[in-house]
Amino acid sequence: MRKLANAELNRISKEEFAAVQKTPLIIVLDDIRSLHNIGSVFRTSDAFLIEKIYLCGITAVPPNKEIHKTALGATETVTWEYAKDVLEVVANLKAENVKIYSIEQTENAIMLDNFQPETQTKYALIFGNEVKGVSQEAINLSDGVIEIPQLGSKHSLNISVSAGIVIWDLFQKLK
């Protein structure tokens, strides 16, 4: 086997990305401290044609050289918007009939492998702060909570890893 050169990967241009049909997923990042985590979520969102990212609270916004280190240009392809208040974003999305799911560990959470997205439905996924997770207030406004099954001794995953796992899983199920 031969490793492919970037030119052989047949990736779409920025213009084609803007025009292509997007995966009906919106990502909401609330109070994410790490600029590298933010950039990683942008890059994953580009890879799976995510519709939009909301950057809320203390989450930094592009242009930012530290975000760019991991986003590698995805901040120029994925639509994004800053909003100070995540609860306002959630309320607005709900008014547009978007289903809201927090990615967190709660009572009665649906395990990711058991979650079956509905066709013809748009979803917003809330990812919270690296230490505190998704706020209880945002969880209260959510239509549900999705938990990533974990079998090891640690209690959580890095937010960019969690985003990659959940986005990939829902992308597969929606396609």
Legacy VTK file of the C-alpha trace (Angstrom):
# vtk DataFile Version 3.0
C-alpha trace
ASCII
DATASET POLYDATA
POINTS 175 float
0.000 0.000 0.000
1.121 3.503 -0.842
0.260 6.522 1.246
-1.774 9.035 -0.779
-0.576 12.567 -1.400
-2.926 15.390 -0.422
-3.593 16.140 -4.094
-4.924 12.576 -4.516
-7.537 12.883 -1.750
-10.061 14.680 -3.974
-11.209 17.101 -1.267
-13.709 19.799 -2.153
-12.790 23.487 -2.396
-14.015 26.190 -0.003
-16.531 27.221 -2.643
-17.779 23.660 -3.102
-17.993 23.241 0.685
-20.214 26.328 0.901
-22.573 24.917 -1.738
-22.723 21.243 -0.717
-25.646 19.865 1.304
-24.675 19.792 4.958
-25.195 17.144 7.612
-28.183 18.314 9.703
-26.038 18.835 12.814
-25.247 22.037 14.659
-22.479 22.085 17.249
-22.759 24.296 20.327
-19.520 24.853 22.245
-20.134 26.404 25.658
-17.298 27.855 27.723
-14.532 25.849 26.026
-11.195 27.063 27.413
-8.703 25.335 25.125
-8.096 26.991 21.786
-6.765 23.689 20.461
-10.026 21.944 21.382
-11.974 24.645 19.540
-9.797 24.247 16.452
-10.104 20.472 16.554
-13.904 20.704 16.634
-13.794 23.019 13.603
-11.643 20.529 11.711
-13.909 17.590 12.584
-16.935 19.685 11.619
-15.381 20.384 8.221
-14.658 16.678 7.694
-18.307 15.713 8.256
-19.990 18.737 6.623
-21.486 20.138 9.827
-23.999 22.912 9.214
-22.843 25.400 11.862
-20.924 25.887 15.094
-22.054 28.225 17.877
-19.237 29.497 20.091
-20.691 30.543 23.455
-19.531 32.135 26.683
-15.760 32.223 27.144
-15.168 30.128 23.999
-12.648 31.993 21.838
-13.460 32.904 18.245
-11.514 32.984 15.000
-9.320 34.465 13.740
-6.898 33.185 16.330
-3.501 31.632 15.619
-3.914 28.991 18.363
-7.316 27.898 16.984
-5.783 27.857 13.493
-3.052 25.420 14.600
-5.594 22.607 14.884
-8.384 23.925 12.632
-6.014 24.212 9.649
-8.380 26.474 7.719
-11.686 24.905 8.793
-12.709 28.205 10.400
-12.983 29.497 6.821
-15.268 26.681 5.639
-17.558 25.856 8.566
-20.164 28.520 9.313
-19.877 29.790 12.874
-21.387 32.408 15.133
-20.507 33.777 18.553
-23.222 34.135 21.197
-22.553 35.115 24.788
-25.456 33.124 26.265
-25.804 29.429 25.456
-29.334 29.388 26.875
-30.418 32.012 24.351
-28.891 29.948 21.525
-30.725 26.840 22.736
-34.039 28.721 22.991
-33.622 30.099 19.456
-32.763 26.680 18.036
-35.749 25.104 19.776
-37.961 27.794 18.216
-36.652 26.578 14.830
-37.666 22.977 15.727
-34.070 21.837 16.160
-33.722 18.905 18.596
-31.225 19.754 21.324
-29.021 17.084 22.917
-26.389 17.730 25.547
-23.352 15.453 25.506
-22.963 14.687 29.175
-23.264 12.081 31.924
-26.674 12.363 33.616
-29.445 10.256 35.022
-31.449 8.708 32.190
-28.918 9.656 29.513
-29.166 7.723 26.250
-25.979 5.818 25.492
-24.571 6.922 22.154
-24.673 3.426 20.694
-28.411 3.273 21.510
-29.273 6.730 20.134
-31.151 6.600 16.832
-31.597 9.992 15.168
-34.865 10.621 13.353
-34.753 11.271 9.623
-35.740 14.745 8.438
-34.714 16.164 11.820
-32.004 18.699 12.566
-29.993 18.254 15.760
-27.880 20.570 17.895
-25.272 18.986 20.149
-24.051 20.901 23.205
-20.497 20.293 24.403
-19.497 21.956 27.661
-16.495 23.210 29.542
-13.491 20.907 29.945
-13.866 20.809 33.742
-17.520 21.531 34.499
-19.137 19.996 31.418
-22.511 21.146 30.106
-24.304 23.458 32.534
-27.337 22.100 34.347
-29.369 24.973 32.897
-28.497 23.912 29.339
-29.230 20.272 30.207
-32.636 21.345 31.535
-33.456 22.969 28.175
-32.268 19.956 26.177
-34.587 17.435 24.562
-32.266 14.731 25.842
-28.756 13.826 26.898
-26.390 11.519 25.052
-23.586 9.783 26.935
-20.551 8.150 25.374
-20.104 4.688 26.921
-16.769 4.403 28.720
-15.334 1.289 30.315
-12.031 2.468 31.764
-11.121 4.122 35.048
-11.379 7.753 33.884
-14.625 9.671 34.178
-14.506 11.689 30.972
-12.980 12.278 27.562
-11.385 15.400 26.121
-14.065 17.610 24.530
-12.514 17.445 21.055
-12.358 13.642 21.305
-15.971 13.526 22.517
-17.046 15.764 19.641
-15.250 13.562 17.120
-16.865 10.394 18.451
-20.389 11.822 18.592
-20.204 13.662 15.259
-18.891 10.556 13.488
-21.541 8.339 15.065
-24.439 10.618 14.138
-22.979 11.298 10.674
-22.963 7.546 10.016
-26.492 7.074 11.319
-27.872 10.046 9.362
-26.302 9.104 6.018
LINES 1 176
175 0 1 2 3 4 5 6 7 8 9 10 11 12 13 14 15 16 17 18 19 20 21 22 23 24 25 26 27 28 29 30 31 32 33 34 35 36 37 38 39 40 41 42 43 44 45 46 47 48 49 50 51 52 53 54 55 56 57 58 59 60 61 62 63 64 65 66 67 68 69 70 71 72 73 74 75 76 77 78 79 80 81 82 83 84 85 86 87 88 89 90 91 92 93 94 95 96 97 98 99 100 101 102 103 104 105 106 107 108 109 110 111 112 113 114 115 116 117 118 119 120 121 122 123 124 125 126 127 128 129 130 131 132 133 134 135 136 137 138 139 140 141 142 143 144 145 146 147 148 149 150 151 152 153 154 155 156 157 158 159 160 161 162 163 164 165 166 167 168 169 170 171 172 173 174
